[in-house]
Amino acid sequence: MHDDKLKISLARKILSLSDSELLEKISALLNQPRESDTVAYSSSGVPLTLQTYNDMLAAAEKDIDEGRTLSTSELRVKLKGWQESTK
């Protein structure tokens, strides 16, 4: 029951606001994705949570920092090999 009272109290306060900047900030806060929300999909269509997405970005940045990258020409060679293996 406490949650319902809190929601009503917050709604009343928000409805009484006339500061557009503050309303925009509240809107941005309420629209932020939660850790468990799906924020992207993998190349195979698997939904990714915010935490998983951020973990994948951190791993990619670590790969870059540690020199585990491919040049454009190296990638083209790999792609050609993949294409030929699917024929």
N, CA, C and O atoms as a GROMACS GRO file, in nm:
protein
  348
    1MET      N    1   0.083  -0.120   0.000
    1MET     CA    2   0.000   0.000   0.000
    1MET      C    3   0.087   0.126   0.000
    1MET      O    4   0.049   0.229  -0.056
    2HIS      N    5   0.203   0.116   0.063
    2HIS     CA    6   0.293   0.231   0.066
    2HIS      C    7   0.332   0.275  -0.075
    2HIS      O    8   0.342   0.394  -0.104
    3ASP      N    9   0.355   0.177  -0.163
    3ASP     CA   10   0.394   0.208  -0.302
    3ASP      C   11   0.286   0.290  -0.371
    3ASP      O   12   0.317   0.384  -0.444
    4ASP      N   13   0.160   0.255  -0.350
    4ASP     CA   14   0.050   0.329  -0.413
    4ASP      C   15   0.046   0.474  -0.365
    4ASP      O   16   0.027   0.566  -0.444
    5LYS      N   17   0.065   0.494  -0.237
    5LYS     CA   18   0.065   0.630  -0.182
    5LYS      C   19   0.183   0.709  -0.238
    5LYS      O   20   0.170   0.828  -0.269
    6LEU      N   21   0.298   0.645  -0.249
    6LEU     CA   22   0.416   0.711  -0.302
    6LEU      C   23   0.394   0.750  -0.449
    6LEU      O   24   0.430   0.860  -0.490
    7LYS      N   25   0.335   0.662  -0.526
    7LYS     CA   26   0.308   0.690  -0.667
    7LYS      C   27   0.214   0.810  -0.680
    7LYS      O   28   0.237   0.899  -0.763
    8ILE      N   29   0.110   0.812  -0.600
    8ILE     CA   30   0.014   0.922  -0.605
    8ILE      C   31   0.081   1.053  -0.565
    8ILE      O   32   0.059   1.157  -0.627
    9SER      N   33   0.163   1.048  -0.461
    9SER     CA   34   0.234   1.168  -0.416
    9SER      C   35   0.328   1.220  -0.524
    9SER      O   36   0.333   1.340  -0.550
   10LEU      N   37   0.402   1.130  -0.586
   10LEU     CA   38   0.492   1.171  -0.694
   10LEU      C   39   0.415   1.227  -0.813
   10LEU      O   40   0.454   1.327  -0.872
   11ALA      N   41   0.306   1.161  -0.849
   11ALA     CA   42   0.225   1.208  -0.962
   11ALA      C   43   0.173   1.349  -0.936
   11ALA      O   44   0.176   1.434  -1.025
   12ARG      N   45   0.127   1.374  -0.816
   12ARG     CA   46   0.076   1.508  -0.782
   12ARG      C   47   0.187   1.612  -0.793
   12ARG      O   48   0.166   1.721  -0.847
   13LYS      N   49   0.305   1.578  -0.741
   13LYS     CA   50   0.417   1.672  -0.747
   13LYS      C   51   0.456   1.699  -0.892
   13LYS      O   52   0.481   1.814  -0.929
   14ILE      N   53   0.461   1.595  -0.973
   14ILE     CA   54   0.499   1.612  -1.114
   14ILE      C   55   0.394   1.695  -1.186
   14ILE      O   56   0.429   1.783  -1.265
   15LEU      N   57   0.266   1.668  -1.160
   15LEU     CA   58   0.159   1.745  -1.226
   15LEU      C   59   0.162   1.894  -1.188
   15LEU      O   60   0.116   1.978  -1.265
   16SER      N   61   0.214   1.925  -1.070
   16SER     CA   62   0.216   2.065  -1.027
   16SER      C   63   0.339   2.141  -1.078
   16SER      O   64   0.348   2.262  -1.061
   17LEU      N   65   0.433   2.070  -1.140
   17LEU     CA   66   0.556   2.135  -1.188
   17LEU      C   67   0.529   2.217  -1.313
   17LEU      O   68   0.447   2.180  -1.397
   18SER      N   69   0.599   2.330  -1.324
   18SER     CA   70   0.590   2.411  -1.445
   18SER      C   71   0.729   2.433  -1.505
   18SER      O   72   0.742   2.496  -1.610
   19ASP      N   73   0.831   2.381  -1.442
   19ASP     CA   74   0.970   2.396  -1.488
   19ASP      C   75   0.998   2.290  -1.596
   19ASP      O   76   1.015   2.172  -1.565
   20SER      N   77   1.002   2.333  -1.721
   20SER     CA   78   1.022   2.240  -1.833
   20SER      C   79   1.153   2.165  -1.823
   20SER      O   80   1.159   2.046  -1.854
   21GLU      N   81   1.258   2.232  -1.779
   21GLU     CA   82   1.388   2.168  -1.768
   21GLU      C   83   1.384   2.054  -1.665
   21GLU      O   84   1.439   1.947  -1.688
   22LEU      N   85   1.319   2.079  -1.553
   22LEU     CA   86   1.307   1.975  -1.450
   22LEU      C   87   1.221   1.859  -1.501
   22LEU      O   88   1.253   1.743  -1.475
   23LEU      N   89   1.114   1.891  -1.571
   23LEU     CA   90   1.029   1.785  -1.628
   23LEU      C   91   1.107   1.699  -1.727
   23LEU      O   92   1.089   1.577  -1.731
   24GLU      N   93   1.193   1.761  -1.808
   24GLU     CA   94   1.276   1.687  -1.903
   24GLU      C   95   1.372   1.594  -1.828
   24GLU      O   96   1.394   1.481  -1.870
   25LYS      N   97   1.429   1.644  -1.719
   25LYS     CA   98   1.521   1.562  -1.640
   25LYS      C   99   1.448   1.443  -1.577
   25LYS      O  100   1.501   1.331  -1.576
   26ILE      N  101   1.330   1.466  -1.526
   26ILE     CA  102   1.251   1.357  -1.468
   26ILE      C  103   1.217   1.255  -1.575
   26ILE      O  104   1.226   1.134  -1.552
   27SER      N  105   1.178   1.303  -1.692
   27SER     CA  106   1.144   1.214  -1.802
   27SER      C  107   1.265   1.129  -1.842
   27SER      O  108   1.252   1.009  -1.863
   28ALA      N  109   1.381   1.191  -1.853
   28ALA     CA  110   1.503   1.119  -1.889
   28ALA      C  111   1.537   1.013  -1.783
   28ALA      O  112   1.578   0.902  -1.815
   29LEU      N  113   1.519   1.050  -1.659
   29LEU     CA  114   1.547   0.955  -1.549
   29LEU      C  115   1.453   0.836  -1.556
   29LEU      O  116   1.496   0.721  -1.541
   30LEU      N  117   1.326   0.862  -1.578
   30LEU     CA  118   1.227   0.754  -1.583
   30LEU      C  119   1.241   0.667  -1.707
   30LEU      O  120   1.199   0.551  -1.707
   31ASN      N  121   1.300   0.720  -1.813
   31ASN     CA  122   1.315   0.645  -1.938
   31ASN      C  123   1.448   0.575  -1.952
   31ASN      O  124   1.474   0.511  -2.054
   32GLN      N  125   1.535   0.586  -1.851
   32GLN     CA  126   1.663   0.516  -1.857
   32GLN      C  127   1.639   0.366  -1.853
   32GLN      O  128   1.555   0.317  -1.777
   33PRO      N  129   1.715   0.292  -1.935
   33PRO     CA  130   1.698   0.146  -1.931
   33PRO      C  131   1.749   0.089  -1.798
   33PRO      O  132   1.846   0.138  -1.741
   34ARG      N  133   1.682  -0.015  -1.752
   34ARG     CA  134   1.725  -0.086  -1.632
   34ARG      C  135   1.823  -0.194  -1.672
   34ARG      O  136   1.828  -0.232  -1.789
   35GLU      N  137   1.900  -0.244  -1.576
   35GLU     CA  138   1.999  -0.348  -1.605
   35GLU      C  139   1.937  -0.470  -1.671
   35GLU      O  140   2.002  -0.538  -1.750
   36SER      N  141   1.811  -0.499  -1.640
   36SER     CA  142   1.747  -0.618  -1.694
   36SER      C  143   1.671  -0.593  -1.824
   36SER      O  144   1.618  -0.687  -1.884
   37ASP      N  145   1.664  -0.468  -1.869
   37ASP     CA  146   1.594  -0.436  -1.993
   37ASP      C  147   1.675  -0.481  -2.114
   37ASP      O  148   1.798  -0.477  -2.112
   38THR      N  149   1.606  -0.524  -2.218
   38THR     CA  150   1.672  -0.554  -2.344
   38THR      C  151   1.702  -0.421  -2.413
   38THR      O  152   1.612  -0.340  -2.437
   39VAL      N  153   1.831  -0.399  -2.445
   39VAL     CA  154   1.871  -0.273  -2.508
   39VAL      C  155   1.927  -0.294  -2.648
   39VAL      O  156   1.945  -0.198  -2.723
   40ALA      N  157   1.953  -0.419  -2.685
   40ALA     CA  158   2.008  -0.450  -2.817
   40ALA      C  159   1.989  -0.598  -2.844
   40ALA      O  160   1.941  -0.673  -2.758
   41TYR      N  161   2.026  -0.638  -2.964
   41TYR     CA  162   2.021  -0.779  -3.001
   41TYR      C  163   2.154  -0.819  -3.062
   41TYR      O  164   2.218  -0.739  -3.131
   42SER      N  165   2.196  -0.942  -3.036
   42SER     CA  166   2.320  -0.992  -3.096
   42SER      C  167   2.298  -1.013  -3.246
   42SER      O  168   2.185  -1.004  -3.294
   43SER      N  169   2.405  -1.040  -3.318
   43SER     CA  170   2.393  -1.062  -3.462
   43SER      C  171   2.308  -1.184  -3.494
   43SER      O  172   2.256  -1.198  -3.604
   44SER      N  173   2.293  -1.275  -3.395
   44SER     CA  174   2.209  -1.393  -3.415
   44SER      C  175   2.067  -1.373  -3.361
   44SER      O  176   1.987  -1.466  -3.361
   45GLY      N  177   2.037  -1.251  -3.314
   45GLY     CA  178   1.902  -1.220  -3.268
   45GLY      C  179   1.875  -1.242  -3.121
   45GLY      O  180   1.761  -1.231  -3.077
   46VAL      N  181   1.979  -1.273  -3.044
   46VAL     CA  182   1.961  -1.295  -2.900
   46VAL      C  183   1.948  -1.160  -2.831
   46VAL      O  184   2.032  -1.071  -2.853
   47PRO      N  185   1.845  -1.141  -2.747
   47PRO     CA  186   1.831  -1.014  -2.676
   47PRO      C  187   1.944  -0.994  -2.576
   47PRO      O  188   1.986  -1.088  -2.508
   48LEU      N  189   1.993  -0.870  -2.567
   48LEU     CA  190   2.101  -0.837  -2.475
   48LEU      C  191   2.051  -0.739  -2.370
   48LEU      O  192   1.989  -0.637  -2.403
   49THR      N  193   2.077  -0.770  -2.245
   49THR     CA  194   2.045  -0.675  -2.138
   49THR      C  195   2.149  -0.564  -2.138
   49THR      O  196   2.253  -0.576  -2.203
   50LEU      N  197   2.122  -0.458  -2.068
   50LEU     CA  198   2.215  -0.348  -2.058
   50LEU      C  199   2.348  -0.396  -2.002
   50LEU      O  200   2.454  -0.358  -2.052
   51GLN      N  201   2.343  -0.479  -1.898
   51GLN     CA  202   2.466  -0.530  -1.837
   51GLN      C  203   2.546  -0.613  -1.936
   51GLN      O  204   2.667  -0.595  -1.947
   52THR      N  205   2.480  -0.704  -2.008
   52THR     CA  206   2.549  -0.788  -2.107
   52THR      C  207   2.608  -0.702  -2.218
   52THR      O  208   2.721  -0.725  -2.261
   53TYR      N  209   2.531  -0.606  -2.265
   53TYR     CA  210   2.577  -0.516  -2.370
   53TYR      C  211   2.703  -0.440  -2.325
   53TYR      O  212   2.801  -0.432  -2.399
   54ASN      N  213   2.698  -0.386  -2.204
   54ASN     CA  214   2.814  -0.313  -2.151
   54ASN      C  215   2.934  -0.405  -2.133
   54ASN      O  216   3.047  -0.364  -2.157
   55ASP      N  217   2.910  -0.529  -2.089
   55ASP     CA  218   3.018  -0.626  -2.074
   55ASP      C  219   3.083  -0.656  -2.210
   55ASP      O  220   3.205  -0.667  -2.220
   56MET      N  221   3.001  -0.670  -2.313
   56MET     CA  222   3.054  -0.697  -2.447
   56MET      C  223   3.134  -0.578  -2.500
   56MET      O  224   3.238  -0.596  -2.564
   57LEU      N  225   3.088  -0.457  -2.472
   57LEU     CA  226   3.162  -0.338  -2.513
   57LEU      C  227   3.297  -0.332  -2.442
   57LEU      O  228   3.399  -0.300  -2.503
   58ALA      N  229   3.297  -0.361  -2.313
   58ALA     CA  230   3.423  -0.360  -2.236
   58ALA      C  231   3.520  -0.464  -2.290
   58ALA      O  232   3.640  -0.438  -2.300
   59ALA      N  233   3.469  -0.582  -2.325
   59ALA     CA  234   3.554  -0.688  -2.381
   59ALA      C  235   3.611  -0.644  -2.516
   59ALA      O  236   3.727  -0.670  -2.546
   60ALA      N  237   3.530  -0.578  -2.597
   60ALA     CA  238   3.576  -0.530  -2.728
   60ALA      C  239   3.684  -0.424  -2.711
   60ALA      O  240   3.784  -0.423  -2.783
   61GLU      N  241   3.664  -0.334  -2.616
   61GLU     CA  242   3.764  -0.230  -2.591
   61GLU      C  243   3.894  -0.291  -2.540
   61GLU      O  244   4.003  -0.244  -2.575
   62LYS      N  245   3.884  -0.395  -2.458
   62LYS     CA  246   4.004  -0.464  -2.410
   62LYS      C  247   4.078  -0.530  -2.526
   62LYS      O  248   4.201  -0.524  -2.534
   63ASP      N  249   4.003  -0.593  -2.618
   63ASP     CA  250   4.064  -0.654  -2.736
   63ASP      C  251   4.141  -0.548  -2.816
   63ASP      O  252   4.253  -0.573  -2.861
   64ILE      N  253   4.081  -0.433  -2.835
   64ILE     CA  254   4.145  -0.325  -2.910
   64ILE      C  255   4.272  -0.280  -2.838
   64ILE      O  256   4.378  -0.267  -2.899
   65ASP      N  257   4.261  -0.257  -2.707
   65ASP     CA  258   4.376  -0.213  -2.628
   65ASP      C  259   4.491  -0.314  -2.633
   65ASP      O  260   4.608  -0.275  -2.630
   66GLU      N  261   4.456  -0.442  -2.642
   66GLU     CA  262   4.558  -0.547  -2.641
   66GLU      C  263   4.599  -0.589  -2.783
   66GLU      O  264   4.670  -0.687  -2.801
   67GLY      N  265   4.553  -0.512  -2.882
   67GLY     CA  266   4.598  -0.534  -3.019
   67GLY      C  267   4.530  -0.649  -3.093
   67GLY      O  268   4.577  -0.689  -3.199
   68ARG      N  269   4.422  -0.701  -3.040
   68ARG     CA  270   4.350  -0.810  -3.107
   68ARG      C  271   4.249  -0.750  -3.205
   68ARG      O  272   4.128  -0.746  -3.180
   69THR      N  273   4.303  -0.703  -3.317
   69THR     CA  274   4.221  -0.641  -3.421
   69THR      C  275   4.262  -0.696  -3.557
   69THR      O  276   4.363  -0.765  -3.570
   70LEU      N  277   4.182  -0.665  -3.658
   70LEU     CA  278   4.212  -0.703  -3.796
   70LEU      C  279   4.214  -0.578  -3.882
   70LEU      O  280   4.135  -0.485  -3.861
   71SER      N  281   4.305  -0.577  -3.978
   71SER     CA  282   4.303  -0.468  -4.076
   71SER      C  283   4.190  -0.497  -4.174
   71SER      O  284   4.134  -0.606  -4.176
   72THR      N  285   4.157  -0.398  -4.254
   72THR     CA  286   4.053  -0.415  -4.355
   72THR      C  287   4.088  -0.529  -4.450
   72THR      O  288   4.003  -0.611  -4.484
   73SER      N  289   4.213  -0.533  -4.494
   73SER     CA  290   4.253  -0.638  -4.589
   73SER      C  291   4.248  -0.777  -4.524
   73SER      O  292   4.210  -0.874  -4.589
   74GLU      N  293   4.286  -0.787  -4.396
   74GLU     CA  294   4.277  -0.916  -4.325
   74GLU      C  295   4.132  -0.961  -4.313
   74GLU      O  296   4.100  -1.079  -4.328
   75LEU      N  297   4.044  -0.866  -4.285
   75LEU     CA  298   3.902  -0.899  -4.273
   75LEU      C  299   3.845  -0.944  -4.407
   75LEU      O  300   3.764  -1.037  -4.411
   76ARG      N  301   3.886  -0.879  -4.515
   76ARG     CA  302   3.837  -0.920  -4.648
   76ARG      C  303   3.878  -1.064  -4.680
   76ARG      O  304   3.799  -1.140  -4.736
   77VAL      N  305   4.000  -1.100  -4.644
   77VAL     CA  306   4.046  -1.238  -4.666
   77VAL      C  307   3.961  -1.335  -4.586
   77VAL      O  308   3.919  -1.439  -4.638
   78LYS      N  309   3.934  -1.302  -4.458
   78LYS     CA  310   3.850  -1.388  -4.374
   78LYS      C  311   3.710  -1.402  -4.432
   78LYS      O  312   3.654  -1.511  -4.438
   79LEU      N  313   3.652  -1.289  -4.474
   79LEU     CA  314   3.518  -1.291  -4.531
   79LEU      C  315   3.512  -1.379  -4.656
   79LEU      O  316   3.418  -1.455  -4.676
   80LYS      N  317   3.612  -1.366  -4.738
   80LYS     CA  318   3.617  -1.447  -4.860
   80LYS      C  319   3.622  -1.596  -4.825
   80LYS      O  320   3.556  -1.677  -4.890
   81GLY      N  321   3.699  -1.631  -4.723
   81GLY     CA  322   3.705  -1.769  -4.677
   81GLY      C  323   3.571  -1.818  -4.623
   81GLY      O  324   3.531  -1.931  -4.648
   82TRP      N  325   3.503  -1.732  -4.549
   82TRP     CA  326   3.372  -1.771  -4.494
   82TRP      C  327   3.272  -1.791  -4.608
   82TRP      O  328   3.194  -1.886  -4.606
   83GLN      N  329   3.275  -1.702  -4.705
   83GLN     CA  330   3.183  -1.713  -4.818
   83GLN      C  331   3.207  -1.841  -4.896
   83GLN      O  332   3.112  -1.908  -4.937
   84GLU      N  333   3.332  -1.875  -4.916
   84GLU     CA  334   3.365  -1.996  -4.991
   84GLU      C  335   3.327  -2.123  -4.914
   84GLU      O  336   3.292  -2.225  -4.974
   85SER      N  337   3.335  -2.116  -4.781
   85SER     CA  338   3.303  -2.234  -4.700
   85SER      C  339   3.153  -2.261  -4.693
   85SER      O  340   3.111  -2.370  -4.653
   86THR      N  341   3.071  -2.162  -4.730
   86THR     CA  342   2.926  -2.180  -4.725
   86THR      C  343   2.869  -2.221  -4.861
   86THR      O  344   2.748  -2.242  -4.873
   87LYS      N  345   2.954  -2.234  -4.961
   87LYS     CA  346   2.906  -2.272  -5.095
   87LYS      C  347   2.886  -2.421  -5.103
   87LYS      O  348   2.846  -2.472  -5.208
   0.00000   0.00000   0.00000
